[in-house]
Amino acid sequence: MGSNDVSSLVNPIHPSVIEKLDPAFAEIYIRHQASRLRADQVPYEVYNTDRKKYTFPTAKVCGESPDVASNKIYQVPVSNPTGEIAVQVYVPTPDAVASGGLEQDGLLPALVNFHGGGFVIGGLGDDESLCRKLCQRVGCIIVNVDYRLAPEYPHPISATDSWEALKWTFRNAETLGIDASRVGVSGLSAGACIAAVLALQARDEPNLPRLVVQLLIVPVIDARFIPKEGSCDPASTPYKSYIDFEFAPMLPLHRLIWFYNLWLGTDEGREERAKDFRASPIVADSHANLAPAVIRSAEIDPLVSEGAAYHEKLTAAGTPSKLKVYKGQGHPFGHWDGVNPTSKEFVSDCVEELKAVFAKK
């Protein structure tokens, strides 16, 4: 492993977690992040003037992305407030369609995906590598959604934009070559929160076909207990990982605080906004009769307890849920499959789970 010399690095691995990290993850972190400031370590206005400077170079660790048949970008009208968002549709090559064996009556299953970034940063490019790999290796269509971001578009706009995008997907399913009876939702981190919210809303919308899966990767599930500053009180937080992994690499508690203050605000309305199921899907009135969940968590991540709690909530309500926690991994490990063996395992796991759910009719 590269040197974790505290004196020479801006963000060395914290002593509280260094022995718990997979050496492969730690090596990637030290090489590509430890010498850099994160976005949450500067004011938002500073970050916004040079976003690349404070953004992890995922392209260096995600591996080669396969070609697809097409990846057209559509402009989708949204309201609240009125505007447009970009939606990118990845279509697999004929060889991938044939290999996947999922085409039925000329239509393919689809996964509607929402990127991460704490509802504040990110865009279509963040998940491009994963979208291309799932598209080609599963043989399905991927609909990648560029919802609007805080602080310019605070909660609940990320959720309402994404709901409009999902409905747009169903309305245009035949034109896009999508089998509307085999559509799922997915997301990473904040995007997984959105996916979980849409699974709840879709269940309660009689005019939409039933979703077949919600793939929740390192999910945000409960926004109520992240403070506006400082540390979490062990006596009042239900999530032990907030305490154990306060100084986790890539997503320490400080970063969550920065995101949530921009997303939910710091005024007197913050508490009520955090209680909205569109920010905290775990507080929904019912978790029964939802699309089956596939939850994939990183062990060294302040959000790992939330993923486990949601798995328990779903299974208690009778909704099928599969939970896997990847040992020694930090929050964004799923994007690092070019150089991290456990990340390769994660991508393969997602491929197999999606093939199984999309094969059912």
VEXLUM-621292 format. One record per residue: residue in one letter; z, y, x of N, C-alpha, C, O in turn. Coordinates in pm, whole numbers, padded with zeros to 5 digits, always signed. Example, Ala and Ser with C-alpha at 12.3 -4.5 7.8 and 13.67 -1.06 7.14 Angstrom:
a+00780-00569+01319+00780-00450+01230+00780-00330+01320+00846-00332+01424s+00708-00225+01285+00714-00106+01367+00787+00003+01290+00804+00114+01341
! end
This chain:
m+00000-00120+00085+00000+00000+00000+00000+00124+00088+00062+00124+00194g-00069+00229+00044-00069+00354+00117+00068+00415+00124+00160+00371+00055s+00083+00514+00206+00213+00576+00227+00259+00654+00105+00183+00732+00047n+00386+00633+00066+00448+00709-00043+00546+00811+00016+00652+00838-00040d+00508+00867+00131+00593+00963+00201+00616+01086+00114+00525+01165+00087v+00741+01101+00070+00776+01208-00023+00743+01345+00035+00704+01436-00039s+00759+01362+00164+00740+01493+00226+00595+01538+00228+00568+01658+00238s+00501+01444+00220+00360+01479+00234+00282+01474+00103+00164+01507+00101l+00346+01435-00006+00276+01418-00133+00329+01512-00240+00449+01540-00245v+00240+01561-00324+00280+01647-00436+00354+01566-00541+00454+01611-00597n+00304+01446-00569+00360+01360-00673+00378+01218-00623+00306+01127-00666p+00472+01196-00532+00497+01059-00486+00552+00974-00600+00600+01025-00701i+00543+00843-00583+00601+00753-00682+00753+00768-00680+00814+00767-00574h+00812+00782-00798+00956+00806-00807+01034+00681-00768+00992+00569-00800p+01147+00697-00700+01227+00580-00659+01270+00490-00775+01290+00370-00756s+01283+00546-00895+01330+00467-01008+01229+00363-01056+01265+00271-01129v+01102+00377-01014+01000+00285-01063+00921+00216-00953+00845+00124-00980i+00938+00259-00829+00848+00211-00723+00853+00060-00706+00750-00002-00679e+00970+00000-00721+00981-00145-00703+00929-00223-00823+00906-00343-00814k+00909-00155-00936+00865-00222-01058+00713-00221-01074+00659-00297-01155l+00645-00136-00999+00501-00123-01014+00425-00235-00946+00463-00281-00838d+00318-00278-01009+00223-00368-00945+00168-00297-00821+00124-00182-00831p+00169-00363-00704+00118-00297-00583-00024-00244-00597-00058-00141-00539a-00108-00312-00674-00246-00265-00692-00248-00133-00767-00322-00042-00730f-00166-00122-00871-00159+00004-00945-00104+00115-00855-00157+00226-00853a+00002+00083-00780+00065+00182-00693-00034+00233-00587-00037+00352-00556e-00114+00142-00532-00211+00181-00430-00314+00278-00487-00348+00377-00422i-00363+00251-00606-00461+00340-00669-00398+00476-00696-00459+00581-00673y-00276+00474-00746-00206+00600-00775-00189+00684-00648-00218+00804-00649i-00143+00622-00541-00120+00697-00417-00252+00753-00362-00256+00865-00311r-00356+00674-00372-00484+00716-00317-00547+00831-00396-00607+00921-00337h-00534+00829-00527-00612+00921-00610-00531+01025-00687-00589+01121-00739q-00398+01009-00695-00322+01103-00777-00203+01166-00705-00169+01281-00732a-00141+01094-00615-00014+01141-00557-00027+01275-00485+00070+01349-00475s-00145+01305-00436-00164+01431-00363-00212+01544-00453-00240+01654-00405r-00223+01519-00584-00278+01617-00677-00173+01661-00779-00085+01584-00815l-00183+01786-00823-00105+01831-00936-00164+01776-01066-00286+01762-01079r-00077+01746-01161-00122+01708-01295-00137+01833-01382-00086+01940-01347a-00207+01820-01493-00225+01933-01584-00092+01988-01633-00076+02110-01648d+00003+01899-01658+00132+01944-01715+00219+02017-01613+00325+02069-01649q+00175+02022-01489+00253+02091-01386+00209+02235-01364+00259+02304-01275v+00114+02280-01445+00070+02419-01442+00063+02469-01586+00054+02387-01678p+00067+02599-01608+00050+02650-01744-00086+02608-01801-00183+02591-01727y-00091+02591-01932-00216+02549-01996-00332+02641-01959-00444+02594-01938e-00305+02771-01950-00411+02866-01920-00469+02842-01780-00589+02859-01758v-00384+02801-01687-00431+02769-01551-00515+02641-01554-00623+02636-01496y-00464+02541-01621-00539+02416-01636-00677+02443-01696-00777+02386-01652n-00681+02528-01796-00803+02551-01872-00910+02623-01791-01028+02616-01826t-00872+02691-01683-00970+02760-01600-01040+02665-01502-01148+02697-01451d-00979+02549-01475-01038+02454-01380-00989+02314-01415-00908+02256-01342r-01037+02260-01525-00985+02132-01574-01006+02018-01476-00920+01930-01463k-01118+02018-01408-01148+01908-01316-01042+01898-01206-01009+01787-01162k-00990+02010-01162-00892+02012-01054-00767+01933-01090-00702+01875-01003y-00733+01928-01219-00610+01864-01263-00636+01735-01340-00550+01686-01414t-00757+01680-01323-00796+01560-01397-00812+01443-01302-00876+01456-01199f-00753+01329-01337-00762+01210-01253-00909+01165-01242-00980+01165-01343p-00955+01129-01122-01096+01091-01102-01125+00948-01146-01148+00860-01062t-01124+00925-01275-01141+00791-01330-01270+00725-01282-01274+00604-01263a-01375+00804-01263-01503+00747-01222-01494+00669-01090-01576+00581-01064k-01393+00701-01008-01378+00633-00880-01313+00495-00893-01316+00416-00799v-01253+00465-01009-01177+00341-01023-01219+00257-01143-01165+00148-01163c-01313+00305-01223-01346+00232-01346-01455+00127-01328-01481+00049-01420g-01517+00124-01214-01620+00024-01192-01753+00063-01253-01766+00168-01316e-01852-00022-01233-01988+00006-01280-01995-00009-01432-01945-00107-01487s-02057+00087-01497-02073+00084-01642-02211+00031-01677-02310+00079-01623p-02220-00067-01765-02351-00126-01795-02440-00033-01878-02391+00053-01952d-02569-00053-01865-02664+00016-01951-02654-00038-02093-02622-00155-02114v-02681+00048-02190-02686+00009-02330-02825+00043-02383-02905+00108-02315a-02854-00003-02505-02986+00025-02561-03002+00173-02593-03109+00231-02572s-02896+00234-02644-02898+00377-02675-02756+00429-02686-02662+00352-02710n-02740+00559-02668-02607+00622-02681-02623+00763-02737-02585+00861-02674k-02680+00770-02854-02714+00898-02916-02590+00973-02963-02495+00912-03012i-02592+01106-02948-02483+01191-02995-02525+01258-03126-02633+01317-03135y-02439+01247-03226-02459+01309-03357-02358+01421-03375-02246+01414-03324q-02397+01524-03447-02305+01631-03484-02258+01606-03627-02338+01601-03721v-02127+01591-03642-02069+01555-03772-01992+01674-03827-01903+01726-03761p-02025+01718-03948-01952+01830-04008-01809+01791-04043-01783+01681-04092v-01715+01883-04017-01574+01860-04049-01518+01985-04116-01576+02094-04107s-01405+01967-04182-01338+02079-04246-01197+02092-04187-01158+02014-04101n-01123+02191-04233-00983+02208-04190-00965+02228-04040-00897+02149-03976p-01025+02336-03981-01119+02432-04039-01263+02382-04028-01290+02282-03961t-01353+02451-04095-01493+02412-04097-01552+02417-03957-01528+02512-03881g-01628+02316-03923-01693+02311-03794-01772+02183-03778-01807+02118-03876e-01799+02146-03653-01868+02021-03621-01799+01954-03503-01741+02020-03417i-01806+01822-03502-01760+01747-03386-01871+01653-03343-01957+01616-03422a-01868+01615-03217-01968+01522-03164-01918+01379-03179-01800+01349-03158v-02010+01291-03217-01983+01148-03228-02094+01076-03152-02212+01095-03181q-02056+00994-03056-02155+00924-02975-02160+00777-03015-02057+00710-03019v-02280+00729-03045-02298+00593-03095-02367+00510-02988-02482+00534-02953y-02294+00410-02935-02347+00318-02835-02399+00193-02905-02328+00130-02983v-02524+00157-02876-02587+00039-02934-02618-00060-02822-02676-00021-02721p-02580-00187-02838-02603-00285-02731-02751-00319-02715-02830-00303-02807t-02786-00366-02596-02922-00410-02569-02953-00538-02648-02860-00608-02690p-03080-00568-02669-03115-00692-02739-03054-00816-02675-03011-00907-02745d-03049-00820-02543-02989-00936-02475-02840-00948-02509-02789-01057-02531a-02771-00832-02513-02629-00835-02546-02607-00875-02692-02512-00946-02723v-02695-00830-02779-02686-00870-02921-02703-01021-02933-02627-01087-03003a-02803-01075-02864-02828-01219-02870-02711-01298-02811-02670-01399-02867s-02659-01250-02698-02547-01318-02632-02420-01313-02717-02346-01411-02725g-02396-01198-02781-02276-01184-02863-02279-01267-02989-02176-01314-03035g-02398-01285-03045-02412-01367-03165-02347-01310-03289-02312-01385-03381l-02330-01179-03294-02257-01118-03406-02349-01052-03508-02302-01003-03611e-02478-01049-03481-02570-00986-03576-02581-01069-03703-02601-01190-03698q-02568-01004-03816-02580-01070-03946-02667-00983-04036-02635-00867-04061d-02776-01041-04083-02869-00968-04169-02916-00839-04104-02935-00737-04171g-02936-00844-03972-02986-00729-03899-02883-00622-03870-02918-00516-03818l-02756-00646-03902-02650-00547-03882-02546-00598-03783-02525-00719-03770l-02482-00504-03715-02380-00538-03615-02245-00482-03656-02238-00383-03728p-02136-00546-03611-02004-00486-03631-01989-00361-03546-02065-00339-03452a-01891-00278-03580-01871-00152-03507-01724-00125-03484-01639-00159-03566l-01697-00064-03370-01563-00018-03335-01567+00133-03324-01643+00188-03244v-01487+00202-03404-01480+00348-03401-01364+00386-03310-01249+00354-03338n-01395+00455-03200-01298+00476-03092-01258+00623-03080-01337+00714-03106f-01132+00643-03039-01075+00777-03022-01008+00784-02885-00919+00705-02854h-01051+00879-02802-01002+00889-02665-00857+00938-02662-00804+00988-02761g-00795+00922-02546-00660+00972-02525-00660+01112-02467-00763+01178-02459g-00540+01157-02425-00526+01289-02366-00422+01374-02434-00426+01497-02425g-00328+01310-02503-00215+01384-02560-00254+01483-02668-00180+01577-02694f-00370+01463-02731-00424+01553-02834-00462+01690-02777-00492+01783-02852v-00461+01702-02643-00481+01831-02575-00601+01827-02480-00675+01925-02471i-00620+01719-02410-00726+01710-02310-00815+01590-02342-00782+01507-02427g-00927+01582-02272-01015+01467-02287-01138+01496-02370-01153+01604-02427g-01227+01396-02376-01350+01410-02450-01429+01281-02448-01376+01176-02412l-01556+01289-02485-01639+01169-02496-01649+01093-02364-01660+00970-02364g-01646+01164-02253-01662+01098-02124-01544+01013-02082-01560+00923-01999d-01427+01038-02137-01307+00968-02092-01316+00817-02108-01277+00742-02019d-01369+00773-02222-01375+00630-02251-01515+00574-02234-01543+00463-02279e-01604+00650-02170-01744+00605-02163-01757+00467-02099-01828+00381-02151s-01689+00446-01988-01700+00317-01919-01652+00204-02009-01719+00101-02021l-01537+00221-02072-01485+00117-02160-01576+00097-02281-01600-00016-02322c-01626+00206-02338-01717+00194-02453-01841+00113-02416-01883+00026-02492r-01898+00143-02301-02018+00070-02259-01988-00078-02235-02067-00164-02274k-01875-00108-02174-01841-00248-02147-01815-00326-02275-01861-00439-02290l-01741-00265-02369-01716-00334-02495-01845-00350-02575-01869-00454-02635c-01927-00247-02575-02056-00253-02645-02140-00371-02595-02191-00449-02675q-02154-00382-02465-02240-00485-02408-02176-00624-02407-02244-00723-02436r-02048-00632-02376-01985-00763-02362-01946-00824-02496-01942-00946-02510v-01919-00740-02595-01892-00792-02730-02023-00807-02807-02039-00900-02886g-02117-00715-02783-02240-00714-02861-02222-00642-02993-02275-00684-03096c-02145-00532-02988-02119-00453-03109-02154-00308-03084-02175-00266-02971i-02160-00232-03192-02182-00087-03183-02047-00019-03160-01946-00058-03219i-02046+00082-03075-01925+00163-03053-01954+00305-03101-02055+00365-03062v-01867+00358-03184-01877+00495-03232-01761+00572-03168-01646+00554-03205n-01793+00659-03072-01691+00728-02994-01679+00872-03045-01778+00944-03052v-01558+00914-03081-01538+01038-03157-01474+01146-03070-01373+01123-03004d-01534+01264-03071-01485+01379-02996-01413+01476-03091-01465+01583-03121y-01296+01437-03137-01217+01521-03227-01170+01648-03155-01163+01651-03032r-01139+01751-03232-01098+01880-03173-00954+01874-03125-00872+01797-03176l-00924+01956-03025-00800+01944-02948-00708+02064-02962-00753+02177-02984a-00578+02038-02948-00477+02143-02937-00485+02204-02797-00537+02142-02705p-00434+02325-02780-00362+02407-02879-00452+02487-02973-00405+02542-03073e-00581+02495-02941-00671+02571-03028-00679+02509-03167-00693+02579-03267y-00671+02376-03171-00676+02302-03298-00555+02208-03305-00568+02089-03278p-00440+02262-03342-00317+02182-03339-00310+02080-03453-00397+02076-03540h-00205+01999-03451-00180+01902-03557-00187+01970-03693-00132+02079-03710p-00253+01906-03792-00308+01771-03794-00458+01762-03773-00521+01666-03817i-00519+01861-03707-00666+01868-03701-00726+01747-03630-00831+01698-03672s-00662+01697-03525-00715+01577-03458-00725+01461-03557-00821+01384-03553a-00626+01448-03645-00626+01340-03743-00728+01363-03854-00799+01270-03893t-00737+01486-03903-00831+01512-04013-00976+01504-03965-01062+01454-04037d-01003+01553-03843-01137+01537-03786-01175+01389-03777-01286+01350-03811s-01082+01310-03730-01109+01168-03706-01130+01092-03837-01212+01000-03845w-01056+01130-03939-01074+01070-04072-01214+01102-04124-01280+01015-04182e-01260+01224-04104-01395+01261-04146-01499+01180-04068-01601+01139-04123a-01473+01158-03940-01567+01080-03858-01574+00935-03904-01682+00876-03908l-01460+00878-03941-01460+00740-03991-01538+00731-04122-01618+00640-04140k-01516+00825-04211-01589+00825-04339-01739+00847-04315-01822+00787-04384w-01773+00933-04219-01913+00953-04182-01975+00822-04135-02089+00791-04170t-01902+00746-04056-01951+00617-04006-01983+00523-04122-02088+00459-04122f-01895+00515-04218-01921+00427-04332-02039+00477-04416-02121+00397-04461r-02048+00609-04437-02158+00663-04517-02294+00636-04453-02394+00617-04521n-02295+00634-04321-02420+00619-04247-02435+00479-04185-02519+00458-04098a-02354+00386-04231-02350+00254-04169-02488+00188-04164-02530+00139-04059e-02558+00186-04276-02688+00116-04279-02787+00181-04185-02859+00111-04113t-02792+00314-04184-02883+00385-04095-02851+00357-03948-02942+00348-03866l-02724+00343-03917-02679+00319-03779-02688+00172-03740-02664+00137-03624g-02721+00086-03835-02728-00058-03807-02593-00125-03808-02574-00229-03744i-02497-00066-03880-02360-00116-03882-02333-00196-04009-02372-00155-04118d-02269-00309-03993-02220-00389-04106-02087-00329-04151-01985-00343-04082a-02087-00262-04265-01967-00190-04311-01850-00282-04341-01737-00236-04353s-01875-00411-04353-01765-00505-04376-01699-00551-04247-01602-00626-04250r-01752-00506-04133-01695-00545-04003-01680-00421-03914-01744-00409-03809v-01595-00332-03956-01567-00209-03881-01420-00207-03843-01334-00235-03926g-01392-00173-03719-01254-00157-03673-01235-00021-03609-01331+00054-03589v-01110+00011-03578-01077+00137-03511-01000+00105-03383-00931+00004-03373s-01015+00194-03285-00945+00173-03158-00915+00308-03096-00972+00410-03134g-00825+00307-02999-00795+00428-02924-00695+00400-02816-00625+00299-02817l-00690+00493-02721-00597+00484-02609-00499+00600-02617-00540+00716-02622s-00370+00570-02619-00264+00671-02617-00269+00757-02743-00244+00705-02852a-00299+00886-02732-00313+00970-02851-00421+00914-02943-00407+00918-03065g-00528+00862-02885-00634+00802-02966-00587+00680-03041-00636+00653-03151a-00492+00605-02984-00435+00491-03055-00350+00537-03173-00346+00470-03277c-00282+00650-03157-00209+00709-03270-00307+00739-03383-00280+00706-03499i-00419+00800-03349-00520+00832-03450-00571+00704-03516-00585+00699-03638a-00598+00602-03437-00647+00476-03493-00546+00415-03590-00583+00365-03696a-00418+00420-03553-00314+00367-03641-00305+00447-03770-00288+00389-03878v-00318+00578-03760-00316+00665-03878-00434+00633-03970-00418+00623-04091l-00552+00615-03912-00670+00587-03993-00660+00451-04060-00711+00432-04171a-00596+00355-03995-00575+00225-04059-00489+00241-04184-00515+00176-04286l-00389+00327-04178-00306+00355-04294-00386+00425-04404-00378+00387-04521q-00463+00525-04367-00540+00600-04466-00651+00515-04527-00676+00523-04647a-00715+00433-04446-00824+00349-04496-00773+00247-04597-00839+00218-04697r-00654+00193-04570-00595+00099-04667-00579+00163-04804-00597+00097-04907d-00546+00291-04806-00515+00359-04932-00636+00429-04994-00624+00497-05096e-00753+00413-04932-00875+00474-04984-00962+00367-05051-01028+00290-04981p-00963+00361-05184-01032+00251-05252-01183+00251-05232-01248+00148-05253n-01240+00363-05191-01385+00370-05175-01434+00326-05037-01554+00323-05012l-01341+00293-04947-01380+00246-04815-01366+00095-04804-01271+00038-04858p-01460+00030-04735-01441-00113-04705-01315-00132-04620-01270-00040-04553r-01261-00250-04624-01140-00280-04547-01172-00287-04398-01269-00352-04357l-01091-00220-04317-01105-00233-04172-01065-00374-04128-00981-00438-04191v-01127-00421-04020-01099-00558-03976-01006-00564-03856-00953-00671-03825v-00984-00451-03787-00893-00453-03672-00853-00310-03637-00930-00216-03658q-00733-00295-03584-00690-00171-03519-00645-00209-03378-00542-00274-03360l-00723-00167-03281-00694-00195-03140-00621-00074-03083-00680+00032-03062l-00492-00092-03058-00404+00019-03018-00364-00001-02872-00285-00090-02839i-00418+00084-02785-00399+00071-02641-00299+00177-02595-00321+00297-02617v-00191+00135-02533-00080+00221-02489-00051+00330-02594-00059+00449-02562p-00017+00290-02716-00019+00387-02828+00099+00483-02835+00212+00449-02800v+00067+00604-02881+00166+00698-02934+00189+00657-03079+00095+00648-03158i+00314+00633-03115+00346+00584-03248+00449+00670-03319+00456+00672-03442d+00531+00742-03242+00642+00816-03301+00664+00944-03221+00708+00939-03106a+00634+01059-03282+00643+01188-03212+00777+01258-03232+00793+01372-03187r+00871+01194-03297+00993+01264-03340+01095+01284-03229+01181+01372-03241f+01090+01207-03121+01202+01204-03027+01170+01260-02889+01255+01255-02799i+01051+01313-02871+01019+01380-02745+01075+01522-02753+01040+01596-02845p+01161+01562-02660+01221+01696-02667+01123+01805-02630+01014+01777-02578k+01161+01929-02655+01077+02043-02615+01093+02075-02467+01009+02141-02408e+01202+02027-02409+01225+02045-02266+01333+01948-02222+01404+01891-02305g+01346+01929-02091+01454+01848-02036+01432+01699-02050+01318+01652-02059s+01542+01625-02053+01539+01479-02062+01582+01433-02201+01636+01511-02279c+01557+01307-02230+01601+01249-02357+01747+01209-02347+01795+01168-02241d+01818+01221-02457+01957+01178-02465+01961+01029-02498+01915+00989-02605p+02014+00946-02408+02017+00802-02434+02090+00767-02564+02063+00662-02623a+02181+00852-02608+02258+00823-02728+02179+00847-02856+02215+00795-02962s+02071+00925-02848+02001+00961-02972+01856+00914-02979+01794+00920-03085t+01800+00866-02867+01663+00817-02873+01662+00666-02898+01738+00593-02835p+01577+00620-02988+01569+00476-03014+01479+00403-02914+01467+00280-02920y+01416+00477-02824+01318+00415-02735+01370+00414-02592+01372+00517-02524k+01410+00296-02548+01472+00282-02417+01376+00322-02304+01420+00370-02200s+01246+00303-02325+01150+00335-02219+01142+00484-02191+01100+00523-02083y+01182+00569-02286+01188+00713-02258+01287+00741-02145+01269+00833-02065i+01392+00660-02141+01497+00676-02040+01458+00604-01911+01462+00662-01802d+01419+00477-01926+01390+00395-01808+01271+00447-01728+01268+00437-01605f+01171+00503-01798+01048+00542-01733+01021+00692-01748+00906+00734-01762e+01128+00770-01744+01114+00915-01750+01025+00967-01638+00954+01066-01655f+01028+00899-01524+00952+00945-01407+00838+00848-01374+00802+00832-01258a+00781+00785-01476+00668+00694-01455+00549+00769-01397+00529+00886-01428p+00470+00703-01313+00350+00769-01260+00247+00790-01370+00236+00708-01462m+00174+00897-01361+00065+00934-01451+00113+00991-01584+00061+01093-01629l+00212+00927-01647+00263+00980-01774+00416+00985-01772+00481+00907-01843p+00473+01074-01692+00618+01093-01698+00655+01169-01826+00568+01222-01895l+00782+01172-01858+00828+01242-01978+00783+01389-01977+00748+01444-02082h+00784+01452-01862+00743+01592-01852+00603+01614-01909+00577+01715-01974r+00514+01520-01884+00377+01530-01934+00373+01517-02086+00300+01589-02153l+00452+01424-02140+00460+01411-02286+00513+01539-02349+00462+01582-02452i+00612+01600-02288+00667+01726-02339+00559+01834-02342+00545+01906-02441w+00483+01844-02235+00375+01943-02226+00273+01921-02337+00233+02014-02406f+00231+01795-02352+00135+01763-02458+00190+01798-02596+00123+01865-02674y+00310+01752-02626+00363+01766-02762+00393+01911-02798+00379+01951-02913n+00434+01989-02698+00458+02131-02725+00327+02202-02762+00327+02293-02845l+00218+02161-02702+00089+02221-02734+00031+02165-02865-00035+02237-02939w+00056+02040-02892+00002+01970-03010+00081+02001-03137+00023+02030-03241l+00213+01993-03127+00300+02009-03245+00369+02144-03252+00427+02179-03354g+00363+02221-03142+00428+02351-03140+00574+02342-03101+00632+02234-03091t+00633+02459-03080+00774+02466-03042+00855+02549-03141+00972+02579-03117d+00793+02587-03253+00861+02670-03351+00947+02586-03444+00965+02466-03423e+01000+02650-03547+01092+02581-03638+01022+02473-03721+01090+02389-03780g+00888+02473-03726+00816+02370-03801+00789+02243-03723+00735+02147-03778r+00826+02242-03596+00796+02126-03510+00854+01996-03569+00783+01896-03575e+00978+01998-03612+01042+01875-03659+00969+01817-03779+00948+01696-03786e+00931+01902-03873+00860+01853-03991+00722+01799-03955+00678+01698-04009r+00652+01866-03864+00521+01817-03822+00533+01682-03754+00447+01595-03774a+00637+01663-03676+00656+01535-03607+00688+01422-03705+00663+01305-03676k+00743+01457-03822+00775+01357-03924+00655+01318-04010+00662+01223-04087d+00546+01391-03997+00423+01359-04069+00369+01226-04017+00362+01205-03896f+00332+01135-04108+00284+01005-04061+00157+01018-03977+00123+00927-03902r+00088+01130-03989-00033+01149-03907+00001+01183-03762-00086+01178-03675a+00127+01216-03735+00176+01231-03598+00259+01110-03556+00263+01074-03438s+00325+01049-03654+00416+00936-03629+00386+00825-03729+00458+00813-03829p+00285+00745-03706+00248+00643-03804+00359+00544-03836+00353+00475-03938i+00459+00535-03751+00569+00443-03776+00652+00484-03898+00724+00402-03954v+00642+00611-03941+00723+00658-04054+00650+00644-04187+00704+00685-04290a+00530+00589-04190+00456+00572-04316+00540+00493-04416+00624+00411-04379d+00516+00519-04544+00594+00454-04648+00581+00303-04646+00677+00232-04676s+00465+00253-04612+00441+00108-04609+00347+00073-04496+00253+00146-04466h+00374-00040-04433+00287-00093-04328+00230-00229-04369+00185-00307-04284a+00231-00256-04497+00177-00380-04549+00026-00368-04572-00026-00259-04594n-00041-00483-04567-00184-00491-04603-00274-00402-04516-00376-00351-04562l-00235-00384-04392-00317-00307-04299-00412-00400-04223-00393-00521-04221a-00512-00341-04161-00598-00418-04071-00512-00482-03962-00419-00418-03912p-00541-00606-03925-00465-00670-03816-00466-00583-03691-00566-00522-03656a-00351-00580-03624-00336-00495-03505-00342-00579-03378-00292-00691-03373v-00405-00521-03277-00400-00573-03140-00341-00459-03056-00407-00358-03035i-00218-00477-03010-00147-00372-02937-00140-00412-02790-00094-00521-02756r-00186-00324-02704-00188-00348-02560-00111-00238-02490-00151-00121-02495s-00001-00274-02424+00089-00176-02363+00102-00197-02213+00080-00307-02162a+00138-00089-02145+00168-00094-02002+00320-00102-01985+00393-00031-02055e+00367-00185-01895+00512-00205-01880+00583-00080-01829+00692-00048-01877i+00524-00009-01732+00591+00105-01670+00537+00233-01735+00463+00310-01673d+00575+00253-01858+00519+00359-01942+00627+00401-02042+00683+00315-02110p+00657+00531-02052+00758+00572-02150+00723+00534-02294+00810+00534-02381l+00595+00503-02320+00554+00467-02456+00564+00318-02487+00536+00277-02599v+00604+00237-02390+00601+00092-02412+00695+00049-02525+00664-00045-02599s+00808+00116-02540+00901+00080-02649+00842+00115-02786+00869+00046-02884e+00762+00221-02792+00699+00256-02919+00601+00147-02962+00599+00109-03079g+00522+00096-02869+00428-00011-02902+00500-00133-02955+00455-00195-03052a+00611-00169-02891+00688-00285-02937+00748-00260-03074+00750-00350-03158a+00797-00139-03098+00856-00106-03228+00752-00112-03339+00781-00157-03450y+00631-00067-03309+00527-00071-03413+00484-00215-03441+00460-00252-03556h+00475-00295-03338+00447-00438-03357+00550-00501-03451+00515-00576-03542e+00675-00470-03428+00781-00525-03513+00771-00471-03656+00791-00545-03753k+00739-00342-03668+00724-00281-03801+00610-00348-03879+00625-00378-03998l+00499-00370-03813+00384-00431-03879+00412-00575-03920+00386-00615-04034t+00466-00652-03829+00490-00793-03860+00595-00809-03970+00586-00900-04052a+00694-00721-03970+00796-00726-04076+00735-00698-04213+00783-00747-04315a+00627-00618-04214+00560-00584-04340+00452-00685-04377+00387-00672-04481g+00431-00785-04293+00332-00888-04321+00193-00859-04266+00100-00935-04293t+00178-00751-04189+00050-00721-04125+00042-00795-03992+00130-00780-03909p-00063-00875-03971-00074-00947-03844-00080-00849-03725-00147-00747-03732s-00009-00882-03619-00009-00797-03500+00009-00884-03377+00093-00974-03374k-00070-00855-03274-00057-00922-03145-00018-00817-03042-00085-00715-03027l+00091-00842-02970+00139-00749-02869+00130-00814-02731+00174-00927-02712k+00073-00741-02636+00074-00786-02497+00112-00668-02409+00056-00559-02422v+00207-00690-02319+00252-00587-02225+00209-00631-02086+00243-00741-02041y+00134-00545-02017+00080-00578-01887+00179-00538-01778+00207-00420-01758k+00231-00638-01711+00341-00622-01617+00302-00533-01499+00194-00548-01440g+00393-00440-01466+00375-00356-01348+00272-00245-01361+00242-00177-01263q+00218-00227-01481+00111-00128-01499+00164+00003-01555+00261+00005-01631g+00099+00113-01516+00128+00243-01572+00029+00278-01682-00066+00205-01707h+00053+00389-01748-00012+00425-01874-00165+00412-01874-00217+00349-01966p-00241+00468-01778-00387+00468-01790-00455+00348-01725-00575+00354-01697f-00382+00239-01701-00436+00128-01623-00564+00070-01682-00647+00016-01609g-00580+00081-01815-00697+00021-01879-00829+00074-01830-00932+00008-01846h-00829+00194-01772-00952+00255-01720-00978+00220-01574-01079+00264-01518w-00891+00144-01512-00900+00124-01367-00957-00013-01330-00924-00066-01224d-01041-00069-01413-01084-00208-01395-01184-00228-01283-01220-00341-01251g-01230-00118-01222-01317-00136-01106-01243-00183-00983-01303-00242-00893v-01111-00157-00978-01034-00186-00857-00900-00255-00884-00832-00295-00789n-00861-00269-01007-00730-00325-01041-00748-00457-01117-00801-00456-01228p-00705-00570-01062-00725-00699-01129-00665-00705-01269-00724-00764-01359t-00547-00644-01289-00486-00649-01421-00566-00567-01522-00568-00600-01641s-00631-00463-01477-00717-00385-01564-00839-00465-01606-00884-00456-01721k-00894-00544-01515-01005-00634-01550-00960-00733-01657-01032-00760-01753e-00840-00785-01640-00784-00878-01739-00773-00810-01876-00807-00869-01979f-00727-00686-01876-00714-00611-02001-00849-00597-02071-00858-00622-02191v-00953-00557-01999-01084-00540-02061-01134-00673-02117-01188-00677-02227s-01116-00781-02041-01158-00913-02090-01080-00953-02215-01136-01012-02307d-00952-00920-02217-00870-00949-02336-00926-00876-02458-00938-00934-02566c-00960-00749-02440-01014-00670-02552-01146-00730-02601-01170-00739-02721v-01231-00770-02507-01358-00830-02544-01336-00954-02629-01400-00970-02733e-01246-01042-02586-01224-01166-02660-01162-01140-02797-01199-01206-02895e-01069-01046-02806-01008-01013-02936-01113-00958-03033-01115-00996-03150l-01198-00871-02984-01300-00811-03071-01404-00913-03113-01447-00914-03228k-01446-00999-03022-01541-01104-03058-01486-01190-03172-01558-01225-03265a-01357-01223-03162-01296-01309-03264-01291-01242-03401-01325-01304-03501v-01249-01115-03406-01236-01050-03536-01373-01017-03595-01391-01021-03717f-01470-00984-03511-01601-00946-03561-01685-01069-03602-01782-01056-03676a-01647-01187-03554-01721-01307-03590-01692-01352-03732-01769-01428-03791k-01581-01303-03788-01542-01342-03923-01621-01262-04025-01649-01144-04002k-01656-01323-04134-01732-01252-04239-01658-01265-04372-01703-01214-04474
! end
